[in-house]
Amino acid sequence: MGSSEILVLYYSRHGATEALARFIGQGIESVAGVSARLRTVPAVSTVCEASEPPVPKNGPPYVEYSDLEECIGLALGSPTRFGNMAAPLKFFLDGSSSQWLSGALQGKPACVFTST
């Protein structure tokens, strides 16, 4: 990730949150010297085996924890699920403890967006 990239991380099951993420990415790209890096998260499996391919069939690649460390800002997007974020995004964020505890995300501006 370049030194002036903002991570736009989202989960979208039916496309509404993805559309918002793309608009946010366009807004980021309209600022000179800043670029957007769109990333998504894989669906969470209800069984104990890997069910998602390592690379999505279409759309942005899956996020990696290094994306969180390298970005200069973060936009998180999720459809609401019973008043909470979608499980795949929460699962990814729950796994980012080492980034939080090490201070790798400290001082980075962030925003959230949602669709219902």
C-alpha positions as CSV (number, residue, x, y, z in Angstrom):
1,M,0.0,0.0,0.0
2,G,1.3,3.4,-0.9
3,S,2.0,6.1,1.7
4,S,-1.1,8.1,0.9
5,E,-3.8,5.5,0.6
6,I,-7.0,5.3,2.6
7,L,-8.4,1.8,3.1
8,V,-12.1,1.5,2.3
9,L,-13.0,-1.8,3.9
10,Y,-16.5,-3.2,3.6
11,Y,-18.7,-6.3,3.6
12,S,-21.7,-6.3,1.2
13,R,-24.0,-9.3,0.6
14,H,-26.4,-7.7,-2.0
15,G,-24.3,-4.8,-3.3
16,A,-25.7,-1.7,-1.5
17,T,-22.8,-1.3,0.8
18,E,-20.3,-2.0,-2.0
19,A,-22.0,0.8,-4.0
20,L,-21.4,3.2,-1.1
21,A,-17.8,2.0,-0.7
22,R,-17.2,2.7,-4.4
23,F,-18.7,6.2,-4.1
24,I,-16.5,6.9,-1.0
25,G,-13.5,5.6,-3.0
26,Q,-14.3,8.1,-5.8
27,G,-14.4,10.9,-3.3
28,I,-11.1,9.9,-1.9
29,E,-9.6,9.7,-5.4
30,S,-10.8,13.3,-6.1
31,V,-8.3,14.6,-3.6
32,A,-4.9,15.2,-5.1
33,G,-2.1,13.0,-3.7
34,V,-4.5,10.5,-2.0
35,S,-5.8,7.2,-3.4
36,A,-8.4,4.7,-2.2
37,R,-7.7,1.0,-1.6
38,L,-11.0,-0.9,-1.7
39,R,-11.0,-4.2,0.2
40,T,-13.7,-6.6,1.3
41,V,-13.8,-9.6,3.8
42,P,-14.8,-13.2,3.0
43,A,-18.1,-14.6,4.3
44,V,-17.9,-16.4,7.7
45,S,-18.4,-20.1,7.4
46,T,-20.8,-21.8,9.8
47,V,-18.8,-25.0,9.5
48,C,-15.2,-25.6,10.6
49,E,-13.6,-25.6,7.2
50,A,-12.5,-23.0,4.7
51,S,-15.3,-22.3,2.3
52,E,-14.2,-19.2,0.5
53,P,-11.5,-19.1,-2.2
54,P,-8.3,-17.1,-1.2
55,V,-9.2,-14.5,-3.9
56,P,-12.8,-13.3,-4.6
57,K,-14.2,-14.2,-8.0
58,N,-14.9,-10.5,-8.7
59,G,-14.6,-7.2,-7.0
60,P,-11.8,-6.0,-4.7
61,P,-9.4,-8.5,-3.1
62,Y,-9.8,-9.6,0.5
63,V,-8.3,-7.4,3.2
64,E,-5.1,-8.4,5.0
65,Y,-4.1,-7.1,8.4
66,S,-1.1,-5.4,6.8
67,D,-3.7,-3.2,5.0
68,L,-4.8,-1.8,8.4
69,E,-1.2,-1.1,9.4
70,E,-0.1,0.6,6.1
71,C,-3.1,2.9,5.5
72,I,-3.2,6.6,6.5
73,G,-7.0,6.4,7.2
74,L,-9.8,4.0,7.3
75,A,-13.4,3.8,6.2
76,L,-15.4,0.8,7.4
77,G,-18.7,-0.2,5.8
78,S,-21.3,-2.8,6.6
79,P,-25.0,-3.5,6.2
80,T,-26.7,-3.6,9.6
81,R,-27.6,-7.0,11.0
82,F,-30.0,-6.7,13.9
83,G,-28.5,-3.4,14.9
84,N,-24.9,-4.6,14.6
85,M,-22.3,-4.9,11.8
86,A,-22.3,-8.0,9.6
87,A,-20.5,-11.0,11.1
88,P,-17.8,-11.2,8.4
89,L,-16.5,-7.7,9.2
90,K,-16.8,-8.2,12.9
91,F,-14.8,-11.5,12.6
92,F,-12.0,-9.6,10.7
93,L,-11.9,-6.8,13.3
94,D,-12.0,-9.2,16.2
95,G,-8.8,-10.7,14.7
96,S,-7.0,-7.4,14.6
97,S,-6.0,-7.3,18.3
98,S,-2.3,-7.2,17.7
99,Q,-2.7,-4.1,15.5
100,W,-4.8,-2.4,18.2
101,L,-2.5,-3.4,21.0
102,S,0.7,-2.4,19.2
103,G,-0.7,1.1,18.4
104,A,-0.5,0.5,14.6
105,L,-3.9,2.2,14.2
106,Q,-3.3,5.1,16.6
107,G,-3.8,8.5,15.1
108,K,-5.4,7.3,11.9
109,P,-8.6,9.1,11.0
110,A,-11.6,6.8,10.4
111,C,-15.2,6.8,9.5
112,V,-18.0,4.2,9.2
113,F,-20.8,3.9,6.7
114,T,-23.8,1.5,6.6
115,S,-26.8,0.5,4.5
116,T,-30.0,-1.2,5.7
